[in-house]
Amino acid sequence: MPEVVDISQRHKQDMTDVIASLLPVSQNQKYDAQALAVAVDGAIIRAQFDRTPEAALSSIDRIQKALLGMSK
């Protein structure tokens, strides 16, 4: 169903754009946002399997801190 793919792609791009807008301005801002968007997708899946968000939120926090610490 091509229309579902289109909706999903727009949603993923919108999510990445929002993440980018929350990051500090840098040369890597676009790439950091893309990486964090992938991590968010993984965290969503983890939370669904665990049936609780705590582990997923903790993981995404660690990823965000590591990524932003390395990209300065």
MOPAC internal coordinates of N, CA, C and O (Angstrom, degrees):
PM7 1SCF
backbone

  N    0.0000 0     0.00 0     0.00 0    0    0    0
  C    1.4380 1     0.00 0     0.00 0    1    0    0
  C    1.5270 1   109.37 1     0.00 0    2    1    0
  O    1.2310 1   120.67 1   -82.56 1    3    2    1
  N    1.3144 1   116.33 1    97.44 1    3    2    1
  C    1.4698 1   120.89 1  -176.46 1    5    3    2
  C    1.5272 1   114.09 1   -56.73 1    6    5    3
  O    1.2310 1   119.97 1   145.38 1    7    6    5
  N    1.3155 1   117.66 1   -34.62 1    7    6    5
  C    1.4638 1   119.19 1  -178.75 1    9    7    6
  C    1.5295 1   111.58 1   -66.80 1   10    9    7
  O    1.2310 1   120.19 1   148.09 1   11   10    9
  N    1.3185 1   117.25 1   -31.91 1   11   10    9
  C    1.4655 1   120.44 1   176.74 1   13   11   10
  C    1.5287 1   110.19 1   -69.16 1   14   13   11
  O    1.2310 1   120.71 1   139.25 1   15   14   13
  N    1.3165 1   116.24 1   -40.75 1   15   14   13
  C    1.4675 1   120.57 1   176.86 1   17   15   14
  C    1.5289 1   109.68 1   -61.59 1   18   17   15
  O    1.2310 1   120.15 1   136.18 1   19   18   17
  N    1.3190 1   117.31 1   -43.82 1   19   18   17
  C    1.4686 1   121.26 1   179.40 1   21   19   18
  C    1.5309 1   111.12 1   -60.52 1   22   21   19
  O    1.2310 1   120.65 1   134.55 1   23   22   21
  N    1.3236 1   116.36 1   -45.45 1   23   22   21
  C    1.4712 1   120.58 1   179.27 1   25   23   22
  C    1.5279 1   110.17 1   -62.12 1   26   25   23
  O    1.2310 1   120.42 1   135.89 1   27   26   25
  N    1.3190 1   116.80 1   -44.11 1   27   26   25
  C    1.4708 1   120.91 1   179.72 1   29   27   26
  C    1.5190 1   111.71 1   -63.08 1   30   29   27
  O    1.2310 1   120.47 1   136.86 1   31   30   29
  N    1.3201 1   116.71 1   -43.14 1   31   30   29
  C    1.4678 1   120.39 1   179.46 1   33   31   30
  C    1.5225 1   111.25 1   -63.87 1   34   33   31
  O    1.2310 1   120.29 1   138.33 1   35   34   33
  N    1.3311 1   117.05 1   -41.67 1   35   34   33
  C    1.4720 1   120.03 1   177.99 1   37   35   34
  C    1.5242 1   110.67 1   -63.97 1   38   37   35
  O    1.2310 1   120.87 1   137.67 1   39   38   37
  N    1.3200 1   115.95 1   -42.33 1   39   38   37
  C    1.4638 1   120.04 1   179.14 1   41   39   38
  C    1.5296 1   110.48 1   -61.02 1   42   41   39
  O    1.2310 1   120.02 1   133.29 1   43   42   41
  N    1.3203 1   117.57 1   -46.71 1   43   42   41
  C    1.4689 1   121.34 1  -179.41 1   45   43   42
  C    1.5267 1   110.49 1   -62.73 1   46   45   43
  O    1.2310 1   120.21 1   139.99 1   47   46   45
  N    1.3150 1   117.20 1   -40.01 1   47   46   45
  C    1.4691 1   120.04 1   178.44 1   49   47   46
  C    1.5245 1   110.80 1   -67.28 1   50   49   47
  O    1.2310 1   120.40 1   137.88 1   51   50   49
  N    1.3383 1   116.83 1   -42.12 1   51   50   49
  C    1.4682 1   120.28 1   177.80 1   53   51   50
  C    1.5278 1   110.57 1   -61.28 1   54   53   51
  O    1.2310 1   120.49 1   137.32 1   55   54   53
  N    1.3355 1   116.67 1   -42.68 1   55   54   53
  C    1.4605 1   120.98 1   179.02 1   57   55   54
  C    1.5321 1   110.13 1   -62.19 1   58   57   55
  O    1.2310 1   120.28 1   135.82 1   59   58   57
  N    1.3110 1   117.07 1   -44.18 1   59   58   57
  C    1.4649 1   121.43 1   179.42 1   61   59   58
  C    1.5251 1   110.48 1   -63.52 1   62   61   59
  O    1.2310 1   120.29 1   139.99 1   63   62   61
  N    1.3225 1   117.05 1   -40.01 1   63   62   61
  C    1.4694 1   120.82 1   178.62 1   65   63   62
  C    1.5256 1   111.33 1   -63.90 1   66   65   63
  O    1.2310 1   120.19 1   139.55 1   67   66   65
  N    1.3248 1   117.24 1   -40.45 1   67   66   65
  C    1.4639 1   120.66 1   178.62 1   69   67   66
  C    1.5289 1   109.78 1   -65.68 1   70   69   67
  O    1.2310 1   120.45 1   135.34 1   71   70   69
  N    1.3092 1   116.75 1   -44.66 1   71   70   69
  C    1.4717 1   120.03 1   178.08 1   73   71   70
  C    1.5250 1   109.78 1   -59.05 1   74   73   71
  O    1.2310 1   120.04 1   134.73 1   75   74   73
  N    1.3210 1   117.52 1   -45.27 1   75   74   73
  C    1.4691 1   121.32 1   179.46 1   77   75   74
  C    1.5237 1   110.82 1   -58.75 1   78   77   75
  O    1.2310 1   120.61 1   140.71 1   79   78   77
  N    1.3187 1   116.43 1   -39.29 1   79   78   77
  C    1.4726 1   119.69 1  -178.33 1   81   79   78
  C    1.5297 1   111.97 1   -67.78 1   82   81   79
  O    1.2310 1   120.11 1   160.20 1   83   82   81
  N    1.3175 1   117.40 1   -19.80 1   83   82   81
  C    1.4632 1   121.76 1  -179.69 1   85   83   82
  C    1.5250 1   113.28 1   -91.64 1   86   85   83
  O    1.2310 1   120.68 1   167.38 1   87   86   85
  N    1.3235 1   116.30 1   -12.62 1   87   86   85
  C    1.4626 1   120.97 1  -177.62 1   89   87   86
  C    1.5183 1   111.42 1   -86.70 1   90   89   87
  O    1.2310 1   120.74 1   -25.14 1   91   90   89
  N    1.3249 1   116.19 1   154.86 1   91   90   89
  C    1.4662 1   119.10 1   173.55 1   93   91   90
  C    1.5279 1   109.48 1   -63.05 1   94   93   91
  O    1.2310 1   121.09 1   -34.65 1   95   94   93
  N    1.3122 1   115.52 1   145.35 1   95   94   93
  C    1.4595 1   120.41 1   178.48 1   97   95   94
  C    1.5243 1   108.70 1   -65.03 1   98   97   95
  O    1.2310 1   121.10 1   -50.12 1   99   98   97
  N    1.3335 1   115.50 1   129.88 1   99   98   97
  C    1.4546 1   121.17 1   177.95 1  101   99   98
  C    1.5196 1   108.83 1  -159.81 1  102  101   99
  O    1.2310 1   121.12 1    -9.17 1  103  102  101
  N    1.3140 1   115.46 1   170.83 1  103  102  101
  C    1.4577 1   120.56 1   176.37 1  105  103  102
  C    1.5286 1   111.17 1   -65.21 1  106  105  103
  O    1.2310 1   120.68 1   153.26 1  107  106  105
  N    1.3134 1   116.31 1   -26.74 1  107  106  105
  C    1.4600 1   121.93 1  -176.36 1  109  107  106
  C    1.5194 1   113.36 1   -99.13 1  110  109  107
  O    1.2310 1   119.63 1  -172.23 1  111  110  109
  N    1.3172 1   118.31 1     7.77 1  111  110  109
  C    1.4618 1   121.84 1  -173.50 1  113  111  110
  C    1.5357 1   112.29 1   -53.36 1  114  113  111
  O    1.2310 1   120.16 1   134.34 1  115  114  113
  N    1.3160 1   117.30 1   -45.66 1  115  114  113
  C    1.4666 1   121.34 1  -179.24 1  117  115  114
  C    1.5300 1   110.56 1   -62.60 1  118  117  115
  O    1.2310 1   120.62 1   134.57 1  119  118  117
  N    1.3240 1   116.41 1   -45.43 1  119  118  117
  C    1.4629 1   120.95 1  -177.46 1  121  119  118
  C    1.5235 1   111.79 1   -71.56 1  122  121  119
  O    1.2310 1   120.70 1   143.12 1  123  122  121
  N    1.3406 1   116.26 1   -36.88 1  123  122  121
  C    1.4623 1   119.91 1   175.72 1  125  123  122
  C    1.5297 1   110.00 1   -63.15 1  126  125  123
  O    1.2310 1   120.36 1   138.56 1  127  126  125
  N    1.3254 1   116.92 1   -41.44 1  127  126  125
  C    1.4672 1   120.99 1   178.59 1  129  127  126
  C    1.5255 1   110.71 1   -63.63 1  130  129  127
  O    1.2310 1   120.27 1   138.57 1  131  130  129
  N    1.3131 1   117.08 1   -41.43 1  131  130  129
  C    1.4653 1   119.86 1   177.99 1  133  131  130
  C    1.5203 1   111.15 1   -63.15 1  134  133  131
  O    1.2310 1   120.41 1   137.23 1  135  134  133
  N    1.3173 1   116.83 1   -42.77 1  135  134  133
  C    1.4661 1   121.03 1   179.72 1  137  135  134
  C    1.5313 1   110.64 1   -65.10 1  138  137  135
  O    1.2310 1   120.57 1   136.70 1  139  138  137
  N    1.3110 1   116.52 1   -43.30 1  139  138  137
  C    1.4611 1   119.55 1   178.93 1  141  139  138
  C    1.5241 1   111.47 1   -66.80 1  142  141  139
  O    1.2310 1   119.87 1   145.39 1  143  142  141
  N    1.3180 1   117.85 1   -34.61 1  143  142  141
  C    1.4656 1   120.60 1   177.18 1  145  143  142
  C    1.5245 1   110.77 1   -62.46 1  146  145  143
  O    1.2310 1   120.42 1   139.79 1  147  146  145
  N    1.3200 1   116.80 1   -40.21 1  147  146  145
  C    1.4719 1   120.33 1   176.61 1  149  147  146
  C    1.5295 1   109.48 1   -65.03 1  150  149  147
  O    1.2310 1   120.53 1   139.09 1  151  150  149
  N    1.3285 1   116.59 1   -40.91 1  151  150  149
  C    1.4610 1   120.31 1   178.73 1  153  151  150
  C    1.5274 1   110.84 1   -64.61 1  154  153  151
  O    1.2310 1   119.96 1   141.50 1  155  154  153
  N    1.3145 1   117.69 1   -38.50 1  155  154  153
  C    1.4669 1   121.09 1   177.35 1  157  155  154
  C    1.5272 1   110.11 1   -62.65 1  158  157  155
  O    1.2310 1   120.53 1   136.61 1  159  158  157
  N    1.3209 1   116.60 1   -43.39 1  159  158  157
  C    1.4716 1   119.47 1   176.87 1  161  159  158
  C    1.5259 1   110.62 1   -56.76 1  162  161  159
  O    1.2310 1   120.73 1   134.97 1  163  162  161
  N    1.3163 1   116.20 1   -45.03 1  163  162  161
  C    1.4620 1   120.12 1   178.38 1  165  163  162
  C    1.5191 1   112.06 1   -64.32 1  166  165  163
  O    1.2310 1   120.47 1   140.80 1  167  166  165
  N    1.3218 1   116.70 1   -39.20 1  167  166  165
  C    1.4649 1   120.88 1   179.31 1  169  167  166
  C    1.5282 1   111.01 1   -65.19 1  170  169  167
  O    1.2310 1   120.52 1   143.96 1  171  170  169
  N    1.3122 1   116.61 1   -36.04 1  171  170  169
  C    1.4674 1   120.08 1   177.48 1  173  171  170
  C    1.5311 1   110.05 1   -62.63 1  174  173  171
  O    1.2310 1   120.74 1   134.40 1  175  174  173
  N    1.3240 1   116.20 1   -45.60 1  175  174  173
  C    1.4643 1   120.29 1   178.55 1  177  175  174
  C    1.5302 1   110.66 1   -62.46 1  178  177  175
  O    1.2310 1   120.54 1   136.04 1  179  178  177
  N    1.3310 1   116.58 1   -43.96 1  179  178  177
  C    1.4739 1   120.78 1   179.12 1  181  179  178
  C    1.5195 1   110.81 1   -59.42 1  182  181  179
  O    1.2310 1   120.33 1   135.24 1  183  182  181
  N    1.3253 1   116.97 1   -44.76 1  183  182  181
  C    1.4642 1   120.47 1  -179.74 1  185  183  182
  C    1.5275 1   111.14 1   -64.25 1  186  185  183
  O    1.2310 1   120.20 1   144.65 1  187  186  185
  N    1.3140 1   117.23 1   -35.35 1  187  186  185
  C    1.4607 1   120.24 1   178.32 1  189  187  186
  C    1.5289 1   110.80 1   -66.24 1  190  189  187
  O    1.2310 1   120.09 1   138.30 1  191  190  189
  N    1.3159 1   117.43 1   -41.70 1  191  190  189
  C    1.4667 1   120.77 1  -179.97 1  193  191  190
  C    1.5300 1   111.48 1   -71.92 1  194  193  191
  O    1.2310 1   120.42 1   140.10 1  195  194  193
  N    1.3288 1   116.81 1   -39.90 1  195  194  193
  C    1.4668 1   120.40 1  -179.39 1  197  195  194
  C    1.5227 1   112.34 1   -76.90 1  198  197  195
  O    1.2310 1   120.64 1   159.83 1  199  198  197
  N    1.3240 1   116.38 1   -20.17 1  199  198  197
  C    1.4700 1   123.58 1  -176.20 1  201  199  198
  C    1.5244 1   112.19 1    63.38 1  202  201  199
  O    1.2310 1   121.29 1  -157.96 1  203  202  201
  N    1.3213 1   115.14 1    22.04 1  203  202  201
  C    1.4594 1   121.83 1   175.29 1  205  203  202
  C    1.5268 1   107.44 1  -154.22 1  206  205  203
  O    1.2310 1   119.57 1   -34.90 1  207  206  205
  N    1.3107 1   118.43 1   145.10 1  207  206  205
  C    1.4619 1   119.66 1  -176.03 1  209  207  206
  C    1.5256 1   115.64 1   -86.18 1  210  209  207
  O    1.2310 1   119.40 1   170.70 1  211  210  209
  N    1.3197 1   118.75 1    -9.30 1  211  210  209
  C    1.4647 1   120.44 1  -169.81 1  213  211  210
  C    1.5245 1   113.76 1   -58.30 1  214  213  211
  O    1.2310 1   119.52 1   129.34 1  215  214  213
  N    1.3196 1   118.51 1   -50.66 1  215  214  213
  C    1.4652 1   120.92 1  -178.10 1  217  215  214
  C    1.5243 1   111.16 1   -64.82 1  218  217  215
  O    1.2310 1   120.69 1   140.15 1  219  218  217
  N    1.3125 1   116.29 1   -39.85 1  219  218  217
  C    1.4670 1   120.21 1   179.62 1  221  219  218
  C    1.5235 1   110.56 1   -65.48 1  222  221  219
  O    1.2310 1   120.19 1   136.18 1  223  222  221
  N    1.3247 1   117.25 1   -43.82 1  223  222  221
  C    1.4672 1   120.43 1   179.30 1  225  223  222
  C    1.5214 1   111.38 1   -64.86 1  226  225  223
  O    1.2310 1   120.37 1   140.78 1  227  226  225
  N    1.3067 1   116.89 1   -39.22 1  227  226  225
  C    1.4620 1   120.73 1   177.62 1  229  227  226
  C    1.5271 1   110.46 1   -63.46 1  230  229  227
  O    1.2310 1   120.64 1   136.87 1  231  230  229
  N    1.3173 1   116.37 1   -43.13 1  231  230  229
  C    1.4638 1   120.59 1   179.58 1  233  231  230
  C    1.5196 1   111.84 1   -64.78 1  234  233  231
  O    1.2310 1   120.39 1   135.26 1  235  234  233
  N    1.3151 1   116.86 1   -44.74 1  235  234  233
  C    1.4683 1   119.66 1  -178.23 1  237  235  234
  C    1.5368 1   109.81 1   -66.21 1  238  237  235
  O    1.2310 1   120.32 1   146.36 1  239  238  237
  N    1.3205 1   117.00 1   -33.64 1  239  238  237
  C    1.4638 1   120.18 1   176.74 1  241  239  238
  C    1.5296 1   110.75 1   -64.60 1  242  241  239
  O    1.2310 1   120.19 1   136.24 1  243  242  241
  N    1.3264 1   117.24 1   -43.76 1  243  242  241
  C    1.4728 1   121.01 1   178.20 1  245  243  242
  C    1.5251 1   111.02 1   -63.20 1  246  245  243
  O    1.2310 1   120.69 1   137.62 1  247  246  245
  N    1.3235 1   116.28 1   -42.38 1  247  246  245
  C    1.4714 1   120.50 1   179.76 1  249  247  246
  C    1.5223 1   110.14 1   -63.17 1  250  249  247
  O    1.2310 1   120.42 1   134.16 1  251  250  249
  N    1.3020 1   116.80 1   -45.84 1  251  250  249
  C    1.4612 1   121.31 1  -179.45 1  253  251  250
  C    1.5226 1   111.17 1   -60.40 1  254  253  251
  O    1.2310 1   120.42 1   134.32 1  255  254  253
  N    1.3250 1   116.80 1   -45.68 1  255  254  253
  C    1.4670 1   120.39 1  -179.98 1  257  255  254
  C    1.5264 1   111.30 1   -64.50 1  258  257  255
  O    1.2310 1   120.58 1   138.33 1  259  258  257
  N    1.3246 1   116.49 1   -41.67 1  259  258  257
  C    1.4734 1   119.92 1   179.29 1  261  259  258
  C    1.5244 1   110.89 1   -66.61 1  262  261  259
  O    1.2310 1   120.23 1   135.98 1  263  262  261
  N    1.2977 1   117.16 1   -44.02 1  263  262  261
  C    1.4563 1   121.43 1  -178.13 1  265  263  262
  C    1.5229 1   111.19 1   -64.41 1  266  265  263
  O    1.2310 1   120.34 1   131.85 1  267  266  265
  N    1.3010 1   116.96 1   -48.15 1  267  266  265
  C    1.4673 1   119.69 1  -177.70 1  269  267  266
  C    1.5171 1   111.38 1   -71.78 1  270  269  267
  O    1.2310 1   120.04 1   150.67 1  271  270  269
  N    1.3062 1   117.52 1   -29.33 1  271  270  269
  C    1.4496 1   120.21 1   176.56 1  273  271  270
  C    1.5095 1   112.22 1   -69.46 1  274  273  271
  O    1.2310 1   120.63 1   148.02 1  275  274  273
  N    1.3202 1   116.40 1   -31.98 1  275  274  273
  C    1.4694 1   121.50 1  -177.77 1  277  275  274
  C    1.5169 1   112.43 1   -86.04 1  278  277  275
  O    1.2310 1   119.74 1   158.44 1  279  278  277
  N    1.3290 1   118.11 1   -21.56 1  279  278  277
  C    1.4660 1   118.99 1  -172.15 1  281  279  278
  C    1.5127 1   113.72 1   -95.41 1  282  281  279
  O    1.2310 1   119.98 1  -174.73 1  283  282  281
  N    1.3094 1   117.65 1     5.27 1  283  282  281
  C    1.4745 1   120.25 1  -179.09 1  285  283  282
  C    1.4923 1   111.78 1   -69.73 1  286  285  283
  O    1.2310 1   120.10 1   180.00 1  287  286  285

